[in-house]
Amino acid sequence: METAGGYNVEGSPSPPAVPSTMSIDRLLPALLECFGIILCGYIAGRTNIITSTQAKGLGNFVSKFALPALLFKNMVLLDFGNVIWPFLWGILIAKVSVFCIVCFLTLIVSSPDSRYSKAGIFSIFATQSNDFALGYPIVEALYQSTYPEYLQYIYLVAPVSLMLLNPIGFALCEIQKWKNQGNHQQRKLLIVGHVVLQVLKNPIVFMVIVGIIAHFALHQRIPAFMAEFIDGLGNSFGGAALFYLGLTMVGQLRKLTRSTVVTLILLITAKLLVMPLICKDMVDVLDNSSNTTNHSSLSDYAFLYGVFPTAPSVAIYAVFYNAELEVVTSGMVISTFLSAPIMYVSAWLLTIHLMDPQCLMHSLESVSFNMSIVSLVALLWTVAVMFLSKKFKRLPHMFTVNLFLAQLFSCIGMILWNFVVKEDNFVAQVLIFTLLSTSLYSSFMWPGLIALSIVLMKKYEDLRGAPGALIIAGWGIPSLLTSILLIFGEKRSDAIDSSFFYGKLQIICTTVVVSFSILLGGFSLVCLSRGSWEQDEEYEDGESSFEPYQDQVTEVEPETQTLIEPETGTGGECFRCACAPATPMPDMIISTNDSLSSLPVHCGNGCESTDCLLAQMEEQQQVKDRQVVRHVLLCLLLTVFLLANLSSSLWLLYNHLHGRLYLELQFFCAIANYGQGFISFALFGLDKNIILLPLKRLYSRWFGKKKIEEPDLDLPDDIRMTCLQFTKYHKQQCFHDIVKKRRCGVRTMLDCFRGCELVDWLQQVGLAQDRGEAVLYGTRLQQGGMLRHIKQEYSFEDSQLHYYFTAPN
């Protein structure tokens, strides 16, 4: 491993440290300035000091006047003689690589009805950085006093996305629009025209072209009569752009839903982790400069450039093409605020002149030790919850428990290693290393195996001997690799970090395990995603054949009634729900000897039955999908950590000297490897039946009745207006169309509807343009007290969950 000054894996002496190539003292004030202005814009929008309509005017000024003037000025004054072209080629190749990776993966896993538009928008999201509003002030703060020529690269790199990659993304979006249109013959010839027009209409692209022409025509000088005018417009860009960025963030995180979390994690990983690493690697490969200091500074600059967050203009593209607006807007906000600590820590490490290798290794061990202690507590809690809920007997929870045990043993091993490594006891070190290495490799293996098990469960309901084979693989392969290290590896006498106890052979074994798990998990998740939308297509094809059966379910003889009673006296048509069909519950048979007093009683204020049949049906439908989502999310997050470990191992194998950024990667890997307990606890440690529901019932017992008796009158304006509009103009018709009497107990019935039915109805009557907007509309109705879940256990969802209107119709 290498220190800040640079040292190799074998622990040989480091070369002299190079001087710092950036000014860290100005970085923190620059970050505070940028994010302070963003915060001011957010507060102004949140408090309606500036409305969304007014913000559009500021956005038009920034994008169509201030930024084009700034670009024109810098294009004219640009000195092409000082440009290091390998740097620009490296950034270009990195952006093209990330664009192609995101586009290819999206085309593979997405459903055909939105495949191309998603590929186009997601690829643009991952490659278009906020270069001018946020990136330029950061670069100016870091390099103004050391490498001022680096500032001009911002104006050269930005057009790469705008002129080369964005048109490809626009073309994919236009293809999707063309496929969704019925008349293909007329639309096919217009795709290229639309794309070219979109590119030329972009004022940034237009002004870059004009500026380059003026650069040669005016001989790198702006005429005096227009210099002040250009300066005035250009200088107004910085503060106005950051303020507008804050305005655009208002209310964006509300659009984030469960279904978008997985996509968001992958996109942010591509933007903030994959992009900077590829940028740095490409510049390292292409720049063969003999000046070591300049080469190192360019490589570091490329990494920092890759961390710049996504530009707000991507949200404009998403709105224009009506494609994945929830993902893009939420991702823009999250990536912007995640980029700040990454940039600061990276820049701080890059300015370290020299640190003792042993001191750095002790710091790394200290971080691993502290994370292991805290993670151990979280894992003990999670494992206890899994055993108390008896989920460990079912699949895929059986494999998840094995993962938790591997994480638990690795934390115990790291805690013991912290004490053993300080003593000269070879036997104790080997024993603890065996425990630590086997459990850590097992924790690397299980994400891929869990993803594979989910795919196998989807395809074959009875796995038979597969669980045993997967458990043997999850523990057997790590044990085999640890045995190889103990037999053939050579122990390093100066090793402190357990990751390098057996030198290069251990790094190779780590690379093999991590690569295998990433490939297995990635392939399994792709198959799972494709299987999901293929299943949806099969359901849509068979929907018409299901409708007669649905009619038979609702129209039954009184002697053998089911959960769903026919709506009497409405005469409305049965409203079909676009989500998956509900599985009918067993018939509730009413004896002919029962008196009239034993007939079902209508519940007007939610389900009052202690054993609600509707709630049981919901639970059966929800549990399986919810657990699959949790396991998929767990596999995705751990795969991101595995990518960091793979980058670290490859960096060690192919580079004899490593920069300070490698140190940052090592600390991240230490936190990821020994802090996995937090992820496990967040996803599985808060079991609904054991922890959440008892707490919720206790809270409802203390505060619930008071809230029902005294409704919250201090509602936001948008919620109040939505409830007023719905009550006055739409509620009666909605009740007529979707509300049905459903049996929820032996003697109780309830007028209720499914969440997906309300979503479909809102779209049909024009109150929502898509299902995402419909869910937001329903959420506002629930927040305003217009509707509730039958057991008040769920927020409004586009699913088979049952809800009822609170006020009488």
C-alpha positions, 0 to 999 in steps of 0.5 A, a space after each residue: 500500500 502507498 502513503 500520501 507521499 507514495 509507497 509501494 505494496 512491498 513497503 520499500 522506501 517512498 520517493 520524495 513527496 511532490 509539492 502540493 498542487 492546489 490550495 486547500 485553504 480556499 476550498 472550504 470558503 468556496 464550498 461554503 459560498 457555493 452551498 450557502 447561495 444554494 441554501 438561500 435559493 432553496 429557502 426562498 423557494 420553500 417559503 414562496 418568496 420566489 414562486 416556481 413561475 418566477 424562478 423560471 424567469 431567473 432560469 431563462 436569464 441564467 441559461 440564455 443570457 449570462 452563461 452564453 456570454 461567459 462562454 463566448 468570453 472564455 472561448 475568445 480568450 482561450 489559449 489553445 497553445 497551453 492546452 494539454 490535449 491528453 487530459 481532454 481526450 482522457 475526459 472524453 473517453 471516460 464520459 463516453 465509457 460511462 455513457 455507453 455502460 449506463 445506456 447498455 445496462 438500461 437497455 438490457 434491464 428496462 421494459 420495452 415501453 420505456 426502454 429507449 427514453 430511460 437509456 437516453 435520460 439516465 446516460 445524460 444524467 451520469 455524464 453531464 456535470 454542473 461544470 459552470 455553476 458549481 464546478 468552476 468556483 471549486 476549480 478556481 479556489 483550488 488551482 488559481 494560485 498554482 495552475 490557473 490554466 486549468 480553469 480554461 479546461 472547464 470550457 473545453 470539457 463541457 461541450 463534450 457532453 453537450 455536442 457529442 453525448 447529449 444528441 445521442 441521448 436525445 435521439 434515444 428519447 425521440 426513438 421512444 416517442 416514435 415507437 409510442 406513436 402509431 404512425 411510424 412512417 411519418 415519424 421516422 424521417 423526423 427523428 434526426 431533424 428533431 435531434 439536430 434542432 434540439 442541439 442547435 437550440 441549446 444556447 450553450 452549444 451555439 455560443 461555443 461554436 460562435 466563440 471558437 469562430 470569434 477566437 480566430 477571427 478576433 485574434 483572442 481579443 474582445 473588442 473594447 466596445 463590447 468587452 464591458 457588456 460581455 463582462 457584465 453579463 458573464 459576471 452575473 452568472 455565478 451567484 444567479 446560477 447557484 441561487 437558481 439551483 437552490 430554487 430548483 431543489 424545492 420539493 424534488 425529494 417528495 417525488 422519490 418513491 420506493 421503486 426509484 430508489 434502486 435506480 437512483 443508487 445505481 445512477 449516483 454510483 455511476 456519477 460519483 464513484 465510477 466516473 471519477 475513477 475512470 477519468 483518473 485512469 484515462 488521464 493516467 494512461 494517456 498523459 505520458 508527460 515527463 513532468 511527474 508533478 504536472 502529471 500527478 496534478 492532472 490526474 488528481 484534477 481529472 478525479 475531482 472533475 468526475 465528482 462534480 454533480 449532475 447539472 440541473 438542465 438534465 431535469 429540463 430534458 426529463 420534463 421535455 420528454 416526460 421520462 423518469 422525472 422523479 429519478 432525475 430531480 431527486 438524483 440531482 439534489 442528492 448528488 449535489 450534496 453528496 459531492 461536497 464532502 467527497 470533493 473536500 476530503 479528496 482535495 484535503 488528501 491531495 494536499 498532504 505533503 508527507 505522512 509516515 506509512 506506519 502512521 497511516 496504516 495505524 489510522 486505517 486500522 483504527 477506523 476499521 476497529 471503531 467501525 467493527 465495534 459499532 457494526 457488531 452491535 447492529 449485527 447482533 440486533 439484526 441476527 436476534 430479530 431474524 431468529 425471533 421472527 423465525 424468518 431464518 427458516 425461509 428462503 432467501 432469509 436463510 442466505 441473508 442470515 449467513 451473510 449477517 453471520 459472515 459480517 458478524 464474524 468479520 467484525 469480531 475478527 477485526 476487533 481481535 486482530 487489532 490486539 493480536 497484531 501488536 504482539 509478536 505471536 505468530 500462531 495467534 495472528 494466523 488463527 485470527 487471520 483465518 477467522 477474519 479472512 474466511 468471514 470477510 471473503 464470505 461476506 464478499 460472496 453472499 451478495 452474489 449468491 443471494 441475488 442468484 437465489 432470488 432468481 432461482 426462486 422466481 424460476 423454480 418454486 422448489 429449490 430442493 438441494 440448491 440451498 445446501 449447495 449455495 451455503 457450501 459455496 458461501 463458506 467453502 470457497 472462502 475457506 479454500 482461498 484462506 487455506 491457499 493463503 496459509 499454505 502458499 502465501 508468504 507472511 510480510 513481517 511489516 504487515 499491519 493491515 490484515 488486507 496485506 498480511 500475505 502480500 500480492 497473493 492475498 490481493 489476487 485472491 481478493 480480486 478473484 472473490 470480488 470479481 466473481 461476486 460482482 459478475 454473479 450478482 450483476 447477471 442475476 439482478 439483470 435476469 431478475 429485472 428482465 423477468 419482472 417486466 416480462 411477467 408484467 407483459 404476460 399479465 397484460 396479455 392475459 388480462 382480458 381472459 381474467 375479466 370473466 373470472 373477476 366478474 364471477 368473483 364479485 357476482 356470487 350467490 348470497 349463500 357463498 359470498 366472498 370478500 367482495 360484495 357487488 355494489 348495489 344501487 350505483 349502476 356504475 361499471 366495475 373499474 379495472 385496476 392496472 396492477 396485479 390481480 388480487 388472489 381471492 380469499 376463501 369464501 365466507 359462508 353465511 349459514 341459512 339458519 342465521 337470523 337477520 341480526 347476524 348479517 354483516 354489519 357495515 363499518 364506517 370508520 375503518 375496519 373494526 374486526 380484530 382478524 381483518 380478512 382484508 388486512 390478512 390478504 394485504 399482508 400475504 400479498 405484500 410480504 413476498 414482494 417487500 422481502 424481495 425488494 429488501 434483498 435486491 436493495 441489500 445486494 445492490 448496496 453491497 455490490 457498490 461496496 464490492 466495486 470499491 474493493 475491486 478498484 482498490 485491488 486492481 489499483 494495487 496490482 497494476 500500479 507500483 506507486 499510488 497517489 493520495 486518492 488511493 488512500 481515500 479509497 482504502 478508507 472507504 473500503 475499510 468503512 464499507 467492509 466493516 460497516 455493513 452492519 448498518 445496512 443490514 440493520 436498516 433493511 432487516 433490523 426493524 422487523 414490522 411485526 416485532 418492532 414497528 407495529 407494536 411501537 405504532 400501536 402504542 403511539 396510536 393508543 396515546 396520540 391517535 384518538 386525539 388526532 382524530 378528534 382534533 384534526 390538523 388545521 394547519 395544512 400546507 396550501 397544496 394539500 388543502 386545495 387538493 382536498 377541497 377540489 376533490 371534495 367539491 368536484 370529484 369525490 362523489 363520482 370517484 365513490 360511485 366508480 371505485 368504492 365497493 363493499 368488501 367483507 372484512 370480518 365474519 359480521 363486518 363489511 367496509 366500503 373501500 377501494 384499492 390504491 391502484 384503483 384510485 391511481 387508475 381513476 385519477 389518470 382516467 379523469 385527468 387529475 394526474 398525467 401518470 401513475 407517479 402524479 396519481 400517487 402524489 395526489 393520493 398522498 395529499 388526500 391522505 395527508 389532508 384526512 380525506 382517505 385512510 388505510 383500513 388499518 391505518 398501517 400504510 401510507 398511500 401506495 399504487 398497490 393492492 392495499 385497501 383504503 376508505 374515504 373518511 367523511 360520509 358521501 
